[in-house]
């Protein structure tokens, strides 16, 4: 989606990204194929994070492939040491974007790998950062554009989530399905750019 939220097609998966059970491994391979000789890497936990970073770059007029910056989903924080050793050992500039709950594992993996790596942390996670930046009114407009309002309302009525803050409910809703995480990574990042309220961690990884 670019521009008006109301123009978003119904539940369209972002093109050019892997998804499904094999995404944790296929995403890394696809990213390295797209940018085979990078001078810098942005390591992210999953494909949804990759979509958000690349969407922001595109909306800001940047071509990361031309700049030889690879945005690489590593399949979880536990893989950081292996990825640094096998895929980033000769890359001069490496940045990691992670959730606050995974920060300790990421820093432990970096220390073990003995690399100088910048770490940018989302609190509590990228979805939470995007919802806070966009605001609930705009975020709910994105939910409507994605034709998900009925499903979201159903979650809000569940005993475990009834009465909880709307932002927490929406984070849970987005995280409940892998495909949904990919769609909202793009649409919420687009909305953040449209309102000029891009989350600081998302902007920071591109600044490196």
Buried (B, 14 or more C-beta within 10 A) or exposed (E): BEEEBEEBEEEEEBEEBBBEEEBBBBBBEBBBEBBEEBEBBBBBBBBBBBBBBBBBBBBEEBEBBEEBBBBBBBBEBBBBBEBBBEBBEEBEBBBBBBBEEBBEBBBBBBEEBEBEBBBBBBBBBBBBBBBBBBBBEBBBBBBBBBEBEEBBEEBBEEEEBEEBEEBEBBBBBBBEEBEBBBBBBBBBBBBBBBEEBBBEBBBBBBEE
